[in-house]
């Protein structure tokens, strides 16, 4: 974009910024669901659970019972 052209952000544009989406394409996108988000969340929960097990077996168990 040349420097002489004024810059306009999409939120202030009166025109749509994306191409129109067909009904079939929208239905296909919704049919697939958020599988990537579920995968990321599952990996995060797995990492946290493994970290908890490491703390439990390497930190809490060797110290013995309290009292």
N, CA, C and O atoms as a printed pandas DataFrame, in Angstrom:
     atom_number atom_name residue_name chain_id  residue_number  x_coord  y_coord  z_coord
0              1         N          UNK        A               1    0.853   -1.165    0.000
1              2        CA          UNK        A               1    0.000    0.000    0.000
2              3         C          UNK        A               1    0.903    1.234    0.000
3              4         O          UNK        A               1    1.797    1.361    0.837
4              5         N          UNK        A               2    0.661    2.131   -0.939
5              6        CA          UNK        A               2    1.465    3.357   -0.974
6              7         C          UNK        A               2    1.224    4.214    0.262
7              8         O          UNK        A               2    0.158    4.151    0.874
8              9         N          UNK        A               3    2.205    4.999    0.615
9             10        CA          UNK        A               3    2.120    5.852    1.799
10            11         C          UNK        A               3    1.060    6.937    1.639
11            12         O          UNK        A               3    0.555    7.458    2.634
12            13         N          UNK        A               4    0.717    7.283    0.400
13            14        CA          UNK        A               4   -0.275    8.332    0.178
14            15         C          UNK        A               4   -1.697    7.855    0.454
15            16         O          UNK        A               4   -2.585    8.674    0.693
16            17         N          UNK        A               5   -1.928    6.530    0.425
17            18        CA          UNK        A               5   -3.261    5.993    0.704
18            19         C          UNK        A               5   -3.511    5.966    2.205
19            20         O          UNK        A               5   -2.646    5.529    2.965
20            21         N          UNK        A               6   -4.679    6.428    2.646
21            22        CA          UNK        A               6   -4.957    6.351    4.083
22            23         C          UNK        A               6   -5.208    4.906    4.509
23            24         O          UNK        A               6   -5.837    4.132    3.788
24            25         N          UNK        A               7   -4.715    4.566    5.669
25            26        CA          UNK        A               7   -4.878    3.215    6.200
26            27         C          UNK        A               7   -6.227    3.131    6.911
27            28         O          UNK        A               7   -6.574    4.004    7.707
28            29         N          UNK        A               8   -6.978    2.081    6.619
29            30        CA          UNK        A               8   -8.279    1.905    7.242
30            31         C          UNK        A               8   -8.340    0.503    7.830
31            32         O          UNK        A               8   -8.078   -0.475    7.128
32            33         N          UNK        A               9   -8.683    0.394    9.115
33            34        CA          UNK        A               9   -8.765   -0.908    9.736
34            35         C          UNK        A               9  -10.133   -1.523    9.455
35            36         O          UNK        A               9  -11.079   -0.811    9.116
36            37         N          UNK        A              10  -10.239   -2.830    9.593
37            38        CA          UNK        A              10  -11.442   -3.556    9.207
38            39         C          UNK        A              10  -12.648   -3.196   10.070
39            40         O          UNK        A              10  -13.778   -3.249    9.584
40            41         N          UNK        A              11  -12.445   -2.836   11.320
41            42        CA          UNK        A              11  -13.584   -2.548   12.178
42            43         C          UNK        A              11  -14.306   -1.271   11.775
43            44         O          UNK        A              11  -15.484   -1.098   12.089
44            45         N          UNK        A              12  -13.605   -0.370   11.078
45            46        CA          UNK        A              12  -14.235    0.868   10.640
46            47         C          UNK        A              12  -14.650    0.813    9.178
47            48         O          UNK        A              12  -15.112    1.814    8.631
48            49         N          UNK        A              13  -14.496   -0.324    8.548
49            50        CA          UNK        A              13  -14.842   -0.453    7.140
50            51         C          UNK        A              13  -16.327   -0.748    6.983
51            52         O          UNK        A              13  -16.853   -1.618    7.677
52            53         N          UNK        A              14  -17.009   -0.051    6.097
53            54        CA          UNK        A              14  -18.431   -0.350    5.883
54            55         C          UNK        A              14  -18.635   -1.613    5.051
55            56         O          UNK        A              14  -19.755   -2.116    4.964
56            57         N          UNK        A              15  -17.578   -2.128    4.443
57            58        CA          UNK        A              15  -17.676   -3.303    3.589
58            59         C          UNK        A              15  -17.239   -4.554    4.355
59            60         O          UNK        A              15  -16.388   -4.471    5.241
60            61         N          UNK        A              16  -17.810   -5.699    4.021
61            62        CA          UNK        A              16  -17.358   -6.932    4.685
62            63         C          UNK        A              16  -15.893   -7.222    4.358
63            64         O          UNK        A              16  -15.431   -6.959    3.248
64            65         N          UNK        A              17  -15.176   -7.763    5.330
65            66        CA          UNK        A              17  -13.745   -7.990    5.122
66            67         C          UNK        A              17  -13.449   -9.358    4.536
67            68         O          UNK        A              17  -12.429   -9.525    3.867
68            69         N          UNK        A              18  -14.305  -10.338    4.764
69            70        CA          UNK        A              18  -14.066  -11.678    4.254
70            71         C          UNK        A              18  -15.003  -12.007    3.110
71            72         O          UNK        A              18  -16.010  -11.336    2.886
72            73         N          UNK        A              19  -14.644  -13.056    2.395
73            74        CA          UNK        A              19  -15.513  -13.516    1.313
74            75         C          UNK        A              19  -16.768  -14.144    1.911
75            76         O          UNK        A              19  -16.711  -14.717    2.999
76            77         N          UNK        A              20  -17.888  -14.046    1.223
77            78        CA          UNK        A              20  -19.101  -14.671    1.747
78            79         C          UNK        A              20  -18.922  -16.180    1.870
79            80         O          UNK        A              20  -18.270  -16.807    1.034
80            81         N          UNK        A              21  -19.493  -16.746    2.900
81            82        CA          UNK        A              21  -19.368  -18.168    3.182
82            83         C          UNK        A              21  -20.666  -18.856    2.787
83            84         O          UNK        A              21  -21.752  -18.431    3.181
84            85         N          UNK        A              22  -20.542  -19.911    2.014
85            86        CA          UNK        A              22  -21.746  -20.631    1.599
86            87         C          UNK        A              22  -22.321  -21.414    2.771
87            88         O          UNK        A              22  -21.628  -21.684    3.752
88            89         N          UNK        A              23  -23.573  -21.771    2.658
89            90        CA          UNK        A              23  -24.240  -22.535    3.710
90            91         C          UNK        A              23  -23.589  -23.896    3.893
91            92         O          UNK        A              23  -23.445  -24.381    5.015
92            93         N          UNK        A              24  -23.198  -24.506    2.781
93            94        CA          UNK        A              24  -22.555  -25.823    2.849
94            95         C          UNK        A              24  -21.199  -25.746    3.554
95            96         O          UNK        A              24  -20.860  -26.624    4.348
96            97         N          UNK        A              25  -20.431  -24.705    3.266
97            98        CA          UNK        A              25  -19.118  -24.552    3.904
98            99         C          UNK        A              25  -19.271  -24.292    5.399
99           100         O          UNK        A              25  -18.492  -24.803    6.204
100          101         N          UNK        A              26  -20.277  -23.498    5.772
101          102        CA          UNK        A              26  -20.515  -23.234    7.191
102          103         C          UNK        A              26  -20.960  -24.500    7.913
103          104         O          UNK        A              26  -20.520  -24.765    9.032
104          105         N          UNK        A              27  -21.824  -25.278    7.282
105          106        CA          UNK        A              27  -22.286  -26.532    7.887
106          107         C          UNK        A              27  -21.133  -27.517    8.039
107          108         O          UNK        A              27  -21.059  -28.222    9.046
108          109         N          UNK        A              28  -20.226  -27.580    7.057
109          110        CA          UNK        A              28  -19.067  -28.469    7.144
110          111         C          UNK        A              28  -18.136  -28.046    8.268
111          112         O          UNK        A              28  -17.616  -28.898    8.989
112          113         N          UNK        A              29  -17.917  -26.754    8.431
113          114        CA          UNK        A              29  -17.052  -26.269    9.502
114          115         C          UNK        A              29  -17.649  -26.588   10.869
115          116         O          UNK        A              29  -16.922  -26.955   11.792
116          117         N          UNK        A              30  -18.943  -26.455   11.002
117          118        CA          UNK        A              30  -19.584  -26.760   12.278
118          119         C          UNK        A              30  -19.683  -28.261   12.524
119          120         O          UNK        A              30  -19.684  -28.702   13.674
120          121         N          UNK        A              31  -19.765  -29.039   11.467
121          122        CA          UNK        A              31  -19.857  -30.490   11.598
122          123         C          UNK        A              31  -18.565  -31.085   12.164
123          124         O          UNK        A              31  -18.603  -32.033   12.948
124          125         N          UNK        A              32  -17.433  -30.526   11.764
125          126        CA          UNK        A              32  -16.141  -31.041   12.241
126          127         C          UNK        A              32  -15.919  -30.756   13.712
127          128         O          UNK        A              32  -15.273  -31.546   14.400
128          129         N          UNK        A              33  -16.429  -29.664   14.201
129          130        CA          UNK        A              33  -16.289  -29.341   15.611
130          131         C          UNK        A              33  -14.902  -28.850   15.976
131          132         O          UNK        A              33  -14.018  -28.754   15.125
132          133         N          UNK        A              34  -14.723  -28.545   17.236
133          134        CA          UNK        A              34  -13.444  -27.998   17.701
134          135         C          UNK        A              34  -12.453  -29.095   18.100
135          136         O          UNK        A              34  -12.014  -29.135   19.249
136          137         N          UNK        A              35  -12.100  -29.973   17.178
137          138        CA          UNK        A              35  -11.218  -31.092   17.520
138          139         C          UNK        A              35   -9.829  -30.618   17.926
139          140         O          UNK        A              35   -9.210  -31.211   18.810
140          141         N          UNK        A              36   -9.337  -29.572   17.302
141          142        CA          UNK        A              36   -8.019  -29.054   17.666
142          143         C          UNK        A              36   -7.996  -28.495   19.076
143          144         O          UNK        A              36   -7.025  -28.690   19.807
144          145         N          UNK        A              37   -9.051  -27.805   19.464
145          146        CA          UNK        A              37   -9.130  -27.259   20.820
146          147         C          UNK        A              37   -9.196  -28.386   21.845
147          148         O          UNK        A              37   -8.577  -28.303   22.906
148          149         N          UNK        A              38   -9.947  -29.436   21.527
149          150        CA          UNK        A              38  -10.007  -30.584   22.441
150          151         C          UNK        A              38   -8.643  -31.272   22.553
151          152         O          UNK        A              38   -8.266  -31.725   23.634
152          153         N          UNK        A              39   -7.916  -31.350   21.459
153          154        CA          UNK        A              39   -6.589  -31.963   21.491
154          155         C          UNK        A              39   -5.628  -31.149   22.353
155          156         O          UNK        A              39   -4.897  -31.709   23.170
156          157         N          UNK        A              40   -5.628  -29.850   22.175
157          158        CA          UNK        A              40   -4.745  -28.984   22.972
158          159         C          UNK        A              40   -5.112  -29.067   24.453
159          160         O          UNK        A              40   -4.231  -29.148   25.309
160          161         N          UNK        A              41   -6.412  -29.047   24.754
161          162        CA          UNK        A              41   -6.846  -29.134   26.152
162          163         C          UNK        A              41   -6.480  -30.489   26.748
163          164         O          UNK        A              41   -6.057  -30.562   27.902
164          165         N          UNK        A              42   -6.636  -31.550   25.982
165          166        CA          UNK        A              42   -6.276  -32.878   26.477
166          167         C          UNK        A              42   -4.784  -33.001   26.759
167          168         O          UNK        A              42   -4.386  -33.585   27.767
168          169         N          UNK        A              43   -3.967  -32.458   25.881
169          170        CA          UNK        A              43   -2.516  -32.491   26.093
170          171         C          UNK        A              43   -2.150  -31.683   27.329
171          172         O          UNK        A              43   -1.309  -32.110   28.120
172          173         N          UNK        A              44   -2.772  -30.516   27.505
173          174        CA          UNK        A              44   -2.478  -29.681   28.673
174          175         C          UNK        A              44   -2.865  -30.390   29.963
175          176         O          UNK        A              44   -2.107  -30.364   30.932
176          177         N          UNK        A              45   -4.029  -31.019   29.988
177          178        CA          UNK        A              45   -4.458  -31.755   31.184
178          179         C          UNK        A              45   -3.516  -32.925   31.448
179          180         O          UNK        A              45   -3.177  -33.195   32.600
180          181         N          UNK        A              46   -3.091  -33.619   30.401
181          182        CA          UNK        A              46   -2.152  -34.726   30.571
182          183         C          UNK        A              46   -0.821  -34.278   31.150
183          184         O          UNK        A              46   -0.271  -34.942   32.028
184          185         N          UNK        A              47   -0.305  -33.168   30.672
185          186        CA          UNK        A              47    0.972  -32.644   31.185
186          187         C          UNK        A              47    0.834  -32.244   32.653
187          188         O          UNK        A              47    1.721  -32.528   33.458
188          189         N          UNK        A              48   -0.265  -31.593   33.003
189          190        CA          UNK        A              48   -0.483  -31.195   34.395
190          191         C          UNK        A              48   -0.623  -32.420   35.290
191          192         O          UNK        A              48   -0.097  -32.432   36.403
192          193         N          UNK        A              49   -1.320  -33.445   34.822
193          194        CA          UNK        A              49   -1.489  -34.666   35.610
194          195         C          UNK        A              49   -0.153  -35.380   35.816
195          196         O          UNK        A              49    0.134  -35.853   36.915
196          197         N          UNK        A              50    0.657  -35.459   34.775
197          198        CA          UNK        A              50    1.978  -36.084   34.906
198          199         C          UNK        A              50    2.852  -35.286   35.870
199          200         O          UNK        A              50    3.572  -35.874   36.678
200          201         N          UNK        A              51    2.799  -33.955   35.795
201          202        CA          UNK        A              51    3.568  -33.132   36.732
202          203         C          UNK        A              51    3.097  -33.365   38.160
203          204         O          UNK        A              51    3.920  -33.405   39.075
204          205         N          UNK        A              52    1.797  -33.520   38.373
205          206        CA          UNK        A              52    1.271  -33.795   39.708
206          207         C          UNK        A              52    1.772  -35.149   40.216
207          208         O          UNK        A              52    2.148  -35.272   41.381
208          209         N          UNK        A              53    1.779  -36.159   39.350
209          210        CA          UNK        A              53    2.286  -37.476   39.756
210          211         C          UNK        A              53    3.767  -37.407   40.125
211          212         O          UNK        A              53    4.199  -38.038   41.090
212          213         N          UNK        A              54    4.538  -36.646   39.361
213          214        CA          UNK        A              54    5.970  -36.496   39.663
214          215         C          UNK        A              54    6.148  -35.851   41.032
215          216         O          UNK        A              54    6.948  -36.325   41.840
216          217         N          UNK        A              55    5.414  -34.779   41.298
217          218        CA          UNK        A              55    5.489  -34.150   42.617
218          219         C          UNK        A              55    5.063  -35.121   43.713
219          220         O          UNK        A              55    5.693  -35.185   44.769
220          221         N          UNK        A              56    4.021  -35.859   43.471
221          222        CA          UNK        A              56    3.500  -36.767   44.493
222          223         C          UNK        A              56    4.518  -37.845   44.842
223          224         O          UNK        A              56    4.819  -38.067   46.015
224          225         N          UNK        A              57    5.046  -38.512   43.825
225          226        CA          UNK        A              57    5.942  -39.640   44.091
226          227         C          UNK        A              57    7.365  -39.229   44.440
227          228         O          UNK        A              57    8.051  -39.959   45.157
228          229         N          UNK        A              58    7.827  -38.087   43.957
229          230        CA          UNK        A              58    9.197  -37.684   44.235
230          231         C          UNK        A              58    9.327  -36.682   45.377
231          232         O          UNK        A              58   10.431  -36.475   45.880
232          233         N          UNK        A              59    8.231  -36.056   45.800
233          234        CA          UNK        A              59    8.316  -35.046   46.830
234          235         C          UNK        A              59    7.518  -35.435   48.066
235          236         O          UNK        A              59    8.043  -35.364   49.177
236          237         N          UNK        A              60    6.279  -35.840   47.904
237          238        CA          UNK        A              60    5.418  -36.111   49.058
238          239         C          UNK        A              60    5.634  -37.490   49.669
239          240         O          UNK        A              60    5.747  -37.609   50.888
240          241         N          UNK        A              61    5.692  -38.526   48.850
241          242        CA          UNK        A              61    5.845  -39.883   49.364
242          243         C          UNK        A              61    7.161  -40.078   50.116
243          244         O          UNK        A              61    7.138  -40.678   51.191
244          245         N          UNK        A              62    8.313  -39.605   49.614
245          246        CA          UNK        A              62    9.551  -39.806   50.360
246          247         C          UNK        A              62    9.580  -39.120   51.723
247          248         O          UNK        A              62   10.343  -39.548   52.589
248          249         N          UNK        A              63    8.798  -38.094   51.949
249          250        CA          UNK        A              63    8.800  -37.396   53.235
250          251         C          UNK        A              63    8.051  -38.180   54.294
251          252         O          UNK        A              63    8.267  -37.956   55.485
252          253         N          UNK        A              64    7.192  -39.078   53.902
253          254        CA          UNK        A              64    6.478  -39.905   54.888
254          255         C          UNK        A              64    5.202  -39.244   55.390
255          256         O          UNK        A              64    4.791  -38.184   54.917
256          257         N          UNK        A              65    4.598  -39.905   56.360
257          258        CA          UNK        A              65    3.340  -39.426   56.909
258          259         C          UNK        A              65    3.548  -38.228   57.814
259          260         O          UNK        A              65    4.595  -38.096   58.448
260          261         N          UNK        A              66    2.573  -37.373   57.875
261          262        CA          UNK        A              66    2.618  -36.209   58.763
262          263         C          UNK        A              66    1.985  -36.607   60.106
263          264         O          UNK        A              66    0.912  -37.209   60.145
264          265         N          UNK        A              67    2.664  -36.261   61.192
265          266        CA          UNK        A              67    2.085  -36.501   62.515
266          267         C          UNK        A              67    2.687  -37.619   63.154
267          268         O          UNK        A              67    2.317  -37.961   64.277
